[in-house]
Amino acid sequence: MSAVTAERKRRTGFDRPRFLWALYTAMCLYLFVPILVVVIYSFNSSKSLQVFSGLSFRWYRTFWNDPDIKNSLVASFEVAAVTMVVATILGTLLAFGLVRARGRLGGSANILMLLPLITPEIVTAVGLLLLFGLVGTPLSLKTIMLGHITFSISYVTVIVRARLSLLNREVEEAAMDLGATELGALRLVTLPALYPAIAASALLVFVLSFDDFVTSVFTSGAGTSPLPVRIYSLLRVGVSPEINAVGTTMIAITLALALGLLPLTLWRRNTEPPAPTVPAPE
Amino acid sequence: MRRGLWSSFLVPPGLWLAAFYLAPLGLIVAASFGSVDFLGRVLYKWPFHGWDLSNYHTVLSSAYLPAFFRSLLFALLTTGLCLLIGYPVAYVIARYGGRVRHLLVVVLILPWFVDYLIRVYAWIVLLGDNGVVNGWLGDLGMHGDPPVQFLGTWFAVVGGLFYSYFPFMVLPIYAAVERMDSSLVEAGKDLYGTPWQTFRHVTFPATFQGVVAGVVLVFLPAAGDFANSEFLGSPDTAMIGNVINQTFNAGGYVPLGGTLTVCFMVGIAAFMVFYLRSAARASREGAM
Protein backbone atom coordinates (compact mmCIF):
# COMPACT_ATOMS: atom_id res chain seq x y z
CA MET A 1 0.00 0.00 0.00
CA SER A 2 2.57 2.55 1.06
CA ALA A 3 4.87 1.46 -1.75
CA VAL A 4 2.06 2.01 -4.19
CA THR A 5 1.38 5.43 -2.72
CA ALA A 6 5.04 6.34 -2.88
CA GLU A 7 5.24 5.17 -6.45
CA ARG A 8 2.20 7.20 -7.31
CA LYS A 9 3.60 10.25 -5.54
CA ARG A 10 6.77 10.03 -7.58
CA ARG A 11 4.78 9.72 -10.76
CA THR A 12 2.56 12.71 -10.04
CA GLY A 13 4.77 15.73 -10.17
CA PHE A 14 1.74 17.96 -10.51
CA ASP A 15 0.42 17.29 -7.08
CA ARG A 16 3.81 17.32 -5.43
CA PRO A 17 3.68 19.91 -2.68
CA ARG A 18 7.37 20.81 -2.68
CA PHE A 19 6.97 23.13 -5.66
CA LEU A 20 3.78 24.51 -4.17
CA TRP A 21 5.44 25.19 -0.83
CA ALA A 22 8.13 27.11 -2.67
CA LEU A 23 5.35 29.18 -4.24
CA TYR A 24 3.81 29.76 -0.80
CA THR A 25 7.15 30.91 0.59
CA ALA A 26 7.75 33.19 -2.39
CA MET A 27 4.31 34.76 -1.92
CA CYS A 28 4.97 35.35 1.77
CA LEU A 29 8.22 37.10 0.90
CA TYR A 30 6.52 39.12 -1.80
CA LEU A 31 3.80 40.20 0.60
CA PHE A 32 6.08 41.06 3.53
CA VAL A 33 9.17 42.58 1.91
CA PRO A 34 7.66 45.94 0.83
CA ILE A 35 6.20 46.46 4.30
CA LEU A 36 9.50 45.56 5.97
CA VAL A 37 11.30 48.05 3.75
CA VAL A 38 8.95 50.82 4.92
CA VAL A 39 9.57 49.83 8.54
CA ILE A 40 13.36 49.69 8.10
CA TYR A 41 13.62 53.03 6.32
CA SER A 42 11.46 54.71 8.96
CA PHE A 43 14.53 54.38 11.21
CA ASN A 44 16.93 55.79 8.63
CA SER A 45 18.82 58.87 9.79
CA SER A 46 19.04 60.40 6.32
CA LYS A 47 16.34 61.42 3.89
CA SER A 48 17.51 59.00 1.24
CA LEU A 49 15.68 55.81 0.33
CA GLN A 50 18.79 54.39 -1.28
CA VAL A 51 21.32 54.70 1.52
CA PHE A 52 20.70 53.51 5.04
CA SER A 53 22.88 55.95 6.96
CA GLY A 54 22.24 54.80 10.48
CA LEU A 55 19.60 54.18 13.07
CA SER A 56 17.64 57.19 14.24
CA PHE A 57 14.23 58.21 15.49
CA ARG A 58 14.39 61.46 13.60
CA TRP A 59 11.29 60.86 11.48
CA TYR A 60 9.29 59.75 14.48
CA ARG A 61 10.19 63.03 16.19
CA THR A 62 9.10 64.96 13.09
CA PHE A 63 5.84 63.04 13.05
CA TRP A 64 5.32 63.48 16.79
CA ASN A 65 5.94 67.23 16.59
CA ASP A 66 3.46 67.64 13.76
CA PRO A 67 0.16 68.58 15.45
CA ASP A 68 -1.83 67.93 12.26
CA ILE A 69 -0.76 64.32 12.10
CA LYS A 70 -1.25 63.78 15.82
CA ASN A 71 -4.78 65.17 15.58
CA SER A 72 -5.41 62.88 12.63
CA LEU A 73 -4.27 59.88 14.64
CA VAL A 74 -6.67 60.81 17.44
CA ALA A 75 -9.46 61.36 14.89
CA SER A 76 -8.82 57.92 13.39
CA PHE A 77 -9.16 56.31 16.82
CA GLU A 78 -12.33 58.27 17.50
CA VAL A 79 -13.96 57.29 14.21
CA ALA A 80 -12.90 53.65 14.54
CA ALA A 81 -14.19 53.38 18.13
CA VAL A 82 -17.63 54.81 17.34
CA THR A 83 -17.88 52.74 14.15
CA MET A 84 -16.95 49.60 16.07
CA VAL A 85 -19.64 50.04 18.72
CA VAL A 86 -22.52 51.03 16.43
CA ALA A 87 -21.71 48.61 13.59
CA THR A 88 -21.27 45.68 15.98
CA ILE A 89 -24.67 46.31 17.57
CA LEU A 90 -26.49 46.78 14.25
CA GLY A 91 -24.68 43.88 12.57
CA THR A 92 -25.44 41.51 15.44
CA LEU A 93 -29.12 42.48 15.38
CA LEU A 94 -29.15 41.82 11.65
CA ALA A 95 -27.50 38.43 12.14
CA PHE A 96 -30.20 37.39 14.64
CA GLY A 97 -32.92 38.62 12.33
CA LEU A 98 -31.50 36.76 9.33
CA VAL A 99 -30.98 33.46 11.12
CA ARG A 100 -34.20 33.37 13.09
CA ALA A 101 -36.83 35.35 11.21
CA ARG A 102 -38.13 33.27 8.38
CA GLY A 103 -40.01 34.44 5.37
CA ARG A 104 -39.82 37.05 2.68
CA LEU A 105 -38.48 39.86 4.87
CA GLY A 106 -35.42 37.77 5.78
CA GLY A 107 -34.69 36.99 2.14
CA SER A 108 -34.63 40.61 1.02
CA ALA A 109 -32.74 41.62 4.15
CA ASN A 110 -30.13 38.99 3.25
CA ILE A 111 -29.59 40.52 -0.18
CA LEU A 112 -29.53 44.02 1.33
CA MET A 113 -26.84 42.78 3.72
CA LEU A 114 -24.69 41.15 1.01
CA LEU A 115 -24.82 44.06 -1.44
CA PRO A 116 -22.62 46.52 0.49
CA LEU A 117 -19.97 43.78 0.78
CA ILE A 118 -19.50 43.58 -2.97
CA THR A 119 -20.29 47.15 -4.02
CA PRO A 120 -17.00 48.85 -4.87
CA GLU A 121 -16.35 51.34 -2.13
CA ILE A 122 -16.07 54.28 -4.50
CA VAL A 123 -19.73 53.83 -5.45
CA THR A 124 -21.07 53.92 -1.91
CA ALA A 125 -18.75 56.83 -1.13
CA VAL A 126 -20.07 58.85 -4.08
CA GLY A 127 -23.63 58.11 -2.96
CA LEU A 128 -22.95 59.24 0.61
CA LEU A 129 -21.33 62.43 -0.63
CA LEU A 130 -24.46 63.21 -2.68
CA LEU A 131 -26.72 62.34 0.29
CA PHE A 132 -24.86 64.62 2.69
CA GLY A 133 -24.92 67.37 0.07
CA LEU A 134 -28.67 67.01 -0.44
CA VAL A 135 -29.48 66.97 3.27
CA GLY A 136 -27.08 69.84 3.87
CA THR A 137 -24.93 68.09 6.49
CA PRO A 138 -21.47 69.65 6.63
CA LEU A 139 -18.79 67.02 6.13
CA SER A 140 -16.99 66.16 9.35
CA LEU A 141 -15.81 63.19 11.39
CA LYS A 142 -19.48 62.39 12.01
CA THR A 143 -20.21 61.92 8.33
CA ILE A 144 -17.15 59.68 8.08
CA MET A 145 -18.51 57.60 10.95
CA LEU A 146 -21.87 57.23 9.18
CA GLY A 147 -20.06 55.97 6.08
CA HIS A 148 -17.85 53.56 7.99
CA ILE A 149 -20.75 52.11 9.96
CA THR A 150 -22.63 51.51 6.72
CA PHE A 151 -19.95 49.37 5.13
CA SER A 152 -19.03 47.63 8.41
CA ILE A 153 -22.47 46.25 9.34
CA SER A 154 -22.29 43.46 6.77
CA TYR A 155 -18.91 42.19 7.98
CA VAL A 156 -20.28 41.86 11.52
CA THR A 157 -23.38 40.12 10.27
CA VAL A 158 -21.47 37.57 8.18
CA ILE A 159 -19.17 36.63 11.08
CA VAL A 160 -21.81 36.55 13.81
CA ARG A 161 -24.32 34.74 11.61
CA ALA A 162 -21.85 31.94 10.89
CA ARG A 163 -21.49 31.31 14.62
CA LEU A 164 -25.16 31.84 15.44
CA SER A 165 -26.38 29.31 12.90
CA LEU A 166 -24.20 26.67 14.58
CA LEU A 167 -25.73 27.23 18.00
CA ASN A 168 -28.13 24.72 19.40
CA ARG A 169 -31.55 26.31 19.86
CA GLU A 170 -32.50 23.65 22.40
CA VAL A 171 -30.20 25.13 25.05
CA GLU A 172 -32.09 28.40 24.78
CA GLU A 173 -35.40 26.57 24.94
CA ALA A 174 -34.21 24.73 28.05
CA ALA A 175 -33.46 28.09 29.67
CA MET A 176 -36.98 29.23 28.85
CA ASP A 177 -38.42 26.00 30.28
CA LEU A 178 -36.55 26.88 33.46
CA GLY A 179 -38.40 30.18 33.60
CA ALA A 180 -36.22 32.58 31.65
CA THR A 181 -37.98 35.03 29.40
CA GLU A 182 -37.08 34.99 25.73
CA LEU A 183 -34.82 38.02 26.07
CA GLY A 184 -33.43 36.63 29.31
CA ALA A 185 -32.42 33.40 27.58
CA LEU A 186 -30.87 35.46 24.82
CA ARG A 187 -28.83 37.46 27.30
CA LEU A 188 -27.83 34.60 29.60
CA VAL A 189 -27.35 31.74 27.13
CA THR A 190 -27.01 32.85 23.53
CA LEU A 191 -24.97 36.02 23.80
CA PRO A 192 -22.19 34.49 25.95
CA ALA A 193 -21.78 31.77 23.33
CA LEU A 194 -21.50 34.45 20.66
CA TYR A 195 -18.97 36.65 22.44
CA PRO A 196 -15.90 35.38 20.55
CA ALA A 197 -17.58 36.01 17.20
CA ILE A 198 -18.87 39.41 18.30
CA ALA A 199 -15.48 40.41 19.69
CA ALA A 200 -13.70 39.21 16.54
CA SER A 201 -16.04 41.17 14.29
CA ALA A 202 -15.71 44.26 16.51
CA LEU A 203 -11.92 44.12 16.20
CA LEU A 204 -12.15 43.58 12.45
CA VAL A 205 -14.47 46.58 12.11
CA PHE A 206 -12.06 48.68 14.14
CA VAL A 207 -9.22 47.77 11.77
CA LEU A 208 -11.38 48.32 8.66
CA SER A 209 -12.44 51.74 9.87
CA PHE A 210 -8.97 52.71 11.09
CA ASP A 211 -7.44 51.80 7.71
CA ASP A 212 -10.27 53.03 5.51
CA PHE A 213 -9.35 55.57 2.92
CA VAL A 214 -11.87 55.68 0.06
CA THR A 215 -15.01 56.44 2.08
CA SER A 216 -13.03 58.80 4.31
CA VAL A 217 -11.68 60.81 1.39
CA PHE A 218 -15.16 61.32 -0.02
CA THR A 219 -16.89 62.13 3.28
CA SER A 220 -14.28 64.20 5.08
CA GLY A 221 -14.59 67.95 5.25
CA ALA A 222 -12.28 70.86 5.83
CA GLY A 223 -11.49 70.04 9.47
CA THR A 224 -9.32 67.32 10.95
CA SER A 225 -9.28 64.24 8.76
CA PRO A 226 -8.40 60.65 9.70
CA LEU A 227 -4.84 59.47 9.23
CA PRO A 228 -5.26 57.66 5.87
CA VAL A 229 -6.74 60.83 4.35
CA ARG A 230 -3.79 62.79 5.75
CA ILE A 231 -1.38 60.24 4.24
CA TYR A 232 -3.21 60.56 0.93
CA SER A 233 -2.68 64.30 0.83
CA LEU A 234 0.97 63.88 1.89
CA LEU A 235 1.49 61.33 -0.90
CA ARG A 236 0.03 63.66 -3.49
CA VAL A 237 2.73 66.15 -2.63
CA GLY A 238 5.47 63.54 -2.82
CA VAL A 239 7.30 60.86 -0.92
CA SER A 240 8.77 61.97 2.39
CA PRO A 241 10.51 59.84 5.04
CA GLU A 242 7.99 61.08 7.55
CA ILE A 243 5.41 58.88 5.85
CA ASN A 244 7.59 55.87 6.68
CA ALA A 245 7.32 56.73 10.37
CA VAL A 246 3.56 57.38 10.19
CA GLY A 247 3.13 54.16 8.22
CA THR A 248 5.16 52.12 10.68
CA THR A 249 3.08 53.48 13.54
CA MET A 250 -0.11 52.48 11.74
CA ILE A 251 1.35 49.06 10.96
CA ALA A 252 2.13 48.55 14.65
CA ILE A 253 -1.39 49.54 15.67
CA THR A 254 -3.27 47.44 13.13
CA LEU A 255 -1.02 44.40 13.50
CA ALA A 256 -1.53 44.51 17.27
CA LEU A 257 -5.28 44.49 16.64
CA ALA A 258 -4.96 41.74 14.04
CA LEU A 259 -3.00 39.60 16.47
CA GLY A 260 -5.79 40.20 18.96
CA LEU A 261 -8.13 38.64 16.40
CA LEU A 262 -6.06 35.48 16.11
CA PRO A 263 -6.81 33.87 19.50
CA LEU A 264 -10.49 34.66 19.01
CA THR A 265 -10.64 32.75 15.74
CA LEU A 266 -8.67 29.83 17.14
CA TRP A 267 -10.93 29.71 20.21
CA ARG A 268 -13.91 29.50 17.94
CA ARG A 269 -12.33 26.53 16.17
CA ASN A 270 -11.93 24.63 19.42
CA THR A 271 -15.47 25.11 20.56
CA GLU A 272 -17.13 24.25 17.29
CA PRO A 273 -19.55 21.37 17.61
CA PRO A 274 -18.51 18.27 15.70
CA ALA A 275 -19.75 18.23 12.14
CA PRO A 276 -22.88 16.16 11.64
CA THR A 277 -21.77 12.71 10.67
CA VAL A 278 -23.12 11.16 7.54
CA PRO A 279 -23.18 7.38 7.64
CA ALA A 280 -20.53 6.30 5.19
CA PRO A 281 -21.63 3.75 2.62
CA GLU A 282 -19.58 0.62 3.14
CA MET B 1 -45.33 36.20 18.41
CA ARG B 2 -41.80 34.87 18.62
CA ARG B 3 -41.32 35.30 14.92
CA GLY B 4 -42.33 38.92 15.41
CA LEU B 5 -39.50 39.42 17.91
CA TRP B 6 -36.81 38.17 15.55
CA SER B 7 -38.23 40.08 12.61
CA SER B 8 -38.16 43.26 14.67
CA PHE B 9 -34.39 42.77 14.99
CA LEU B 10 -34.18 43.37 11.24
CA VAL B 11 -35.70 46.84 11.50
CA PRO B 12 -32.86 49.03 12.86
CA PRO B 13 -30.09 47.67 10.60
CA GLY B 14 -32.53 47.48 7.69
CA LEU B 15 -33.49 51.14 8.09
CA TRP B 16 -29.83 52.09 8.43
CA LEU B 17 -28.88 50.33 5.20
CA ALA B 18 -31.92 51.78 3.43
CA ALA B 19 -30.95 55.30 4.48
CA PHE B 20 -27.20 55.14 4.00
CA TYR B 21 -26.80 52.51 1.31
CA LEU B 22 -29.94 52.29 -0.85
CA ALA B 23 -30.93 55.97 -0.79
CA PRO B 24 -27.43 57.10 -1.84
CA LEU B 25 -27.50 54.64 -4.73
CA GLY B 26 -30.80 56.14 -5.82
CA LEU B 27 -29.31 59.61 -5.58
CA ILE B 28 -26.44 58.61 -7.85
CA VAL B 29 -28.93 57.50 -10.49
CA ALA B 30 -30.99 60.69 -10.09
CA ALA B 31 -27.88 62.85 -10.29
CA SER B 32 -26.74 61.05 -13.42
CA PHE B 33 -29.80 62.36 -15.27
CA GLY B 34 -29.60 65.76 -13.62
CA SER B 35 -27.73 69.01 -13.90
CA VAL B 36 -26.64 71.82 -11.59
CA ASP B 37 -28.23 75.18 -10.79
CA PHE B 38 -26.38 78.48 -10.95
CA LEU B 39 -25.00 77.98 -7.42
CA GLY B 40 -23.51 74.64 -8.43
CA ARG B 41 -26.05 72.61 -6.44
CA VAL B 42 -27.08 69.34 -7.97
CA LEU B 43 -30.55 69.27 -9.54
CA TYR B 44 -31.76 65.68 -9.32
CA LYS B 45 -33.92 64.28 -12.10
CA TRP B 46 -35.71 60.98 -11.72
CA PRO B 47 -35.81 58.70 -14.71
CA PHE B 48 -38.86 59.27 -16.92
CA HIS B 49 -39.53 62.69 -15.30
CA GLY B 50 -38.03 65.27 -17.58
CA TRP B 51 -34.74 63.45 -17.61
CA ASP B 52 -31.83 64.54 -19.60
CA LEU B 53 -29.51 62.12 -21.34
CA SER B 54 -26.81 64.64 -22.16
CA ASN B 55 -24.51 63.37 -19.38
CA TYR B 56 -24.72 59.90 -20.85
CA HIS B 57 -23.87 61.24 -24.26
CA THR B 58 -20.81 62.90 -22.76
CA VAL B 59 -19.70 59.76 -20.92
CA LEU B 60 -20.17 57.47 -23.88
CA SER B 61 -18.25 59.82 -26.13
CA SER B 62 -14.65 58.89 -26.66
CA ALA B 63 -13.00 60.83 -23.83
CA TYR B 64 -14.04 58.48 -21.02
CA LEU B 65 -14.07 55.14 -22.79
CA PRO B 66 -10.33 54.42 -22.41
CA ALA B 67 -10.64 54.73 -18.62
CA PHE B 68 -13.52 52.22 -18.61
CA PHE B 69 -11.58 49.91 -20.84
CA ARG B 70 -8.46 50.13 -18.65
CA SER B 71 -10.47 49.42 -15.49
CA LEU B 72 -11.90 46.32 -17.08
CA LEU B 73 -8.56 45.16 -18.46
CA PHE B 74 -6.54 45.82 -15.30
CA ALA B 75 -9.17 44.21 -13.09
CA LEU B 76 -9.32 41.14 -15.33
CA LEU B 77 -5.52 40.83 -15.40
CA THR B 78 -5.40 41.21 -11.63
CA THR B 79 -8.09 38.61 -11.13
CA GLY B 80 -6.36 36.17 -13.48
CA LEU B 81 -3.03 36.62 -11.75
CA CYS B 82 -4.61 36.22 -8.32
CA LEU B 83 -6.35 33.04 -9.42
CA LEU B 84 -3.26 31.59 -11.09
CA ILE B 85 -1.13 32.05 -7.98
CA GLY B 86 -3.79 32.11 -5.28
CA TYR B 87 -5.34 28.76 -6.16
CA PRO B 88 -2.17 26.64 -5.81
CA VAL B 89 -1.16 28.52 -2.67
CA ALA B 90 -4.57 28.08 -1.04
CA TYR B 91 -4.61 24.46 -2.18
CA VAL B 92 -1.24 23.52 -0.73
CA ILE B 93 -2.09 25.11 2.63
CA ALA B 94 -5.50 23.47 2.88
CA ARG B 95 -4.39 20.00 1.74
CA TYR B 96 -0.87 19.73 3.10
CA GLY B 97 -0.79 22.34 5.86
CA GLY B 98 -1.64 19.81 8.56
CA ARG B 99 -2.26 21.18 12.02
CA VAL B 100 -0.67 24.55 11.34
CA ARG B 101 -2.73 25.34 8.24
CA HIS B 102 -4.81 28.05 9.91
CA LEU B 103 -1.60 29.70 11.03
CA LEU B 104 -0.16 29.51 7.51
CA VAL B 105 -3.23 31.30 6.16
CA VAL B 106 -3.02 33.93 8.87
CA VAL B 107 0.61 34.60 7.92
CA LEU B 108 -0.46 35.08 4.32
CA ILE B 109 -3.27 37.52 5.09
CA LEU B 110 -1.45 39.41 7.85
CA PRO B 111 0.02 42.00 5.42
CA TRP B 112 -3.52 42.81 4.34
CA PHE B 113 -4.11 44.31 7.79
CA VAL B 114 -1.48 46.92 7.05
CA ASP B 115 -3.15 50.12 5.96
CA TYR B 116 -4.09 50.03 2.28
CA LEU B 117 -2.38 53.33 1.38
CA ILE B 118 0.79 52.31 3.20
CA ARG B 119 0.90 49.14 1.11
CA VAL B 120 0.63 51.22 -2.06
CA TYR B 121 3.23 53.62 -0.69
CA ALA B 122 5.58 50.71 0.07
CA TRP B 123 5.87 50.05 -3.65
CA ILE B 124 6.85 53.67 -4.26
CA VAL B 125 9.59 53.26 -1.66
CA LEU B 126 10.73 50.02 -3.27
CA LEU B 127 10.35 50.75 -6.98
CA GLY B 128 10.27 54.54 -7.29
CA ASP B 129 12.78 56.44 -9.39
CA ASN B 130 14.75 57.22 -6.22
CA GLY B 131 13.62 54.00 -4.57
CA VAL B 132 15.45 51.13 -2.97
CA VAL B 133 15.69 48.85 -6.01
CA ASN B 134 16.90 51.61 -8.32
CA GLY B 135 19.54 52.41 -5.71
CA TRP B 136 20.79 48.83 -5.85
CA LEU B 137 20.74 48.78 -9.63
CA GLY B 138 22.76 51.99 -9.65
CA ASP B 139 25.29 50.42 -7.28
CA LEU B 140 25.51 47.42 -9.54
CA GLY B 141 26.65 49.74 -12.26
CA MET B 142 23.48 50.26 -14.24
CA HIS B 143 23.33 53.65 -15.85
CA GLY B 144 20.47 55.96 -16.43
CA ASP B 145 18.45 58.14 -14.16
CA PRO B 146 16.64 56.14 -12.94
CA PRO B 147 18.28 52.86 -14.03
CA VAL B 148 14.89 51.27 -14.60
CA GLN B 149 11.62 53.16 -14.63
CA PHE B 150 9.23 50.80 -12.84
CA LEU B 151 6.48 53.19 -11.85
CA GLY B 152 4.17 54.99 -14.21
CA THR B 153 3.62 51.83 -16.20
CA TRP B 154 0.56 49.68 -16.54
CA PHE B 155 2.26 46.64 -15.06
CA ALA B 156 3.12 48.61 -11.92
CA VAL B 157 -0.60 49.34 -11.58
CA VAL B 158 -1.58 45.70 -12.11
CA GLY B 159 1.18 44.61 -9.72
CA GLY B 160 -0.14 47.03 -7.11
CA LEU B 161 -3.71 45.81 -7.57
CA PHE B 162 -2.51 42.22 -7.29
CA TYR B 163 -0.69 43.08 -4.08
CA SER B 164 -3.75 44.84 -2.67
CA TYR B 165 -6.36 42.17 -3.33
CA PHE B 166 -4.51 38.84 -3.34
CA PRO B 167 -5.83 37.72 0.10
CA PHE B 168 -9.42 38.00 -1.16
CA MET B 169 -8.66 35.21 -3.62
CA VAL B 170 -6.82 32.95 -1.17
CA LEU B 171 -9.38 32.97 1.65
CA PRO B 172 -12.48 31.63 -0.15
CA ILE B 173 -10.47 29.06 -2.13
CA TYR B 174 -8.74 27.92 1.03
CA ALA B 175 -12.12 27.46 2.71
CA ALA B 176 -13.45 25.53 -0.30
CA VAL B 177 -10.45 23.17 -0.54
CA GLU B 178 -10.59 22.57 3.19
CA ARG B 179 -14.27 21.67 3.00
CA MET B 180 -13.66 19.32 0.09
CA ASP B 181 -13.54 15.62 0.86
CA SER B 182 -9.94 14.68 0.09
CA SER B 183 -10.91 11.06 -0.55
CA LEU B 184 -12.45 12.33 -3.79
CA VAL B 185 -8.95 13.01 -5.04
CA GLU B 186 -7.85 9.54 -3.98
CA ALA B 187 -10.82 8.10 -5.85
CA GLY B 188 -9.83 10.03 -8.94
CA LYS B 189 -6.32 8.64 -8.73
CA ASP B 190 -7.56 5.11 -8.07
CA LEU B 191 -9.51 5.39 -11.29
CA TYR B 192 -6.20 6.02 -13.03
CA GLY B 193 -6.88 9.68 -13.61
CA THR B 194 -3.76 11.65 -14.33
CA PRO B 195 -3.12 14.45 -11.88
CA TRP B 196 -4.35 16.96 -14.44
CA GLN B 197 -7.52 14.95 -15.11
CA THR B 198 -8.12 14.59 -11.38
CA PHE B 199 -7.73 18.29 -10.94
CA ARG B 200 -9.94 19.17 -13.89
CA HIS B 201 -12.76 16.74 -13.20
CA VAL B 202 -12.66 16.43 -9.41
CA THR B 203 -10.81 19.08 -7.45
CA PHE B 204 -11.65 22.15 -9.49
CA PRO B 205 -15.42 21.48 -9.75
CA ALA B 206 -15.55 20.64 -6.03
CA THR B 207 -13.98 23.97 -5.13
CA PHE B 208 -15.71 26.05 -7.78
CA GLN B 209 -17.81 27.98 -5.23
CA GLY B 210 -14.64 29.26 -3.65
CA VAL B 211 -13.21 30.24 -7.03
CA VAL B 212 -16.36 32.20 -7.89
CA ALA B 213 -16.26 34.02 -4.56
CA GLY B 214 -12.56 34.79 -4.97
CA VAL B 215 -12.92 36.05 -8.54
CA VAL B 216 -15.77 38.38 -7.59
CA LEU B 217 -14.12 39.61 -4.40
CA VAL B 218 -10.95 40.51 -6.32
CA PHE B 219 -12.50 41.79 -9.52
CA LEU B 220 -15.02 44.21 -8.02
CA PRO B 221 -12.72 46.23 -5.75
CA ALA B 222 -9.90 46.12 -8.31
CA ALA B 223 -12.18 47.58 -10.99
CA GLY B 224 -13.16 50.46 -8.72
CA ASP B 225 -9.67 51.11 -7.33
CA PHE B 226 -7.95 54.43 -7.89
CA ALA B 227 -5.05 54.77 -5.44
CA ASN B 228 -2.87 52.19 -7.21
CA SER B 229 -3.26 53.88 -10.54
CA GLU B 230 -2.82 57.33 -9.04
CA PHE B 231 0.44 56.56 -7.24
CA LEU B 232 1.98 53.68 -9.17
CA GLY B 233 0.73 54.64 -12.62
CA SER B 234 0.59 57.75 -14.70
CA PRO B 235 -2.23 59.77 -16.28
CA ASP B 236 -1.96 57.29 -19.16
CA THR B 237 -3.04 54.47 -16.87
CA ALA B 238 -6.03 56.32 -15.34
CA MET B 239 -8.85 53.99 -14.40
CA ILE B 240 -12.50 54.89 -14.01
CA GLY B 241 -12.00 55.32 -10.25
CA ASN B 242 -9.47 58.06 -10.94
CA VAL B 243 -11.91 59.90 -13.18
CA ILE B 244 -14.73 59.62 -10.63
CA ASN B 245 -12.44 60.69 -7.80
CA GLN B 246 -11.27 63.72 -9.73
CA THR B 247 -14.81 64.69 -10.60
CA PHE B 248 -15.92 64.72 -6.99
CA ASN B 249 -12.81 65.72 -5.09
CA ALA B 250 -11.30 68.20 -7.50
CA GLY B 251 -14.40 70.24 -8.25
CA GLY B 252 -15.67 68.57 -11.41
CA TYR B 253 -19.20 68.53 -12.78
CA VAL B 254 -21.03 66.43 -10.19
CA PRO B 255 -23.87 65.05 -12.37
CA LEU B 256 -21.27 63.74 -14.78
CA GLY B 257 -19.58 61.96 -11.87
CA GLY B 258 -22.95 60.37 -11.12
CA THR B 259 -23.26 59.22 -14.70
CA LEU B 260 -19.76 57.75 -14.66
CA THR B 261 -20.61 55.88 -11.45
CA VAL B 262 -23.85 54.52 -12.91
CA CYS B 263 -22.05 53.34 -16.06
CA PHE B 264 -19.43 51.68 -13.88
CA MET B 265 -22.12 49.94 -11.82
CA VAL B 266 -23.86 48.71 -14.97
CA GLY B 267 -20.55 47.36 -16.22
CA ILE B 268 -19.95 45.31 -13.09
CA ALA B 269 -23.58 44.41 -12.39
CA ALA B 270 -23.22 41.02 -14.04
CA PHE B 271 -20.46 40.08 -11.60
CA MET B 272 -22.52 41.25 -8.63
CA VAL B 273 -25.64 39.33 -9.68
CA PHE B 274 -23.53 36.24 -10.34
CA TYR B 275 -22.07 36.44 -6.84
CA LEU B 276 -25.43 37.08 -5.13
CA ARG B 277 -27.01 34.09 -6.86
CA SER B 278 -24.15 31.83 -5.96
CA ALA B 279 -24.20 33.09 -2.35
CA ALA B 280 -27.95 32.54 -2.16
CA ARG B 281 -27.54 29.01 -3.52
CA ALA B 282 -24.76 28.31 -1.02
CA SER B 283 -26.87 29.50 1.89
CA ARG B 284 -29.83 27.39 0.71
CA GLU B 285 -27.62 24.31 0.50
CA GLY B 286 -26.06 25.12 3.84
CA ALA B 287 -29.45 25.58 5.51
CA MET B 288 -30.72 22.73 7.62
Interface residues (C-beta under 8 A of the other chain):
Chain A: R8 T12 G13 F14 D15 P17 L20 W21 L23 Y24 M27 C28 Y30 L31 F32 V33 P34 I35 V37 V38 Y41 S48 L49 Q50 V51 L90 G91 L93 L94 F96 G97 L98 R100 A101 R102 G103 L105 G106 A109 N110 I111 L112 M113 L114 L115 P116 I118 T119 P120 E121 I122 V123 T124 V126 G127 L128 L129 L130 L131 G133 L134 L146 G147 I149 T150 I153 T157 S165 E182 V207 F210 D211 F213 V214 V217 F218 L227 P228 I231 Y232 L235 V239 I243 N244 G247 M250 I251 T254 L255 L257 A258 L262 T265 L266 R269
Chain B: R2 R3 L5 W6 S7 S8 F9 L10 P12 P13 G14 W16 L17 A18 F20 Y21 L22 A23 P24 L25 L27 I28 A31 R41 V42 Y44 I85 P88 V89 Y91 V92 I93 R95 Y96 H102 L104 V106 V107 L108 L110 P111 F113 V114 D115 Y116 L117 I118 R119 Y121 A122 W123 I124 V125 L126 G128 N130 G131 V132 N134 G135 W136 G138 Y163 F166 K189 T194 P195 W196 T198 F199 V216 L217 L220 P221 A223 G224 F226 A227 F231 G241 I244 N245 F248 N249 V254 G257 G258 T261 F264 M265 I268 F271 M272 Y275 L276 A279 A280 S283 G286
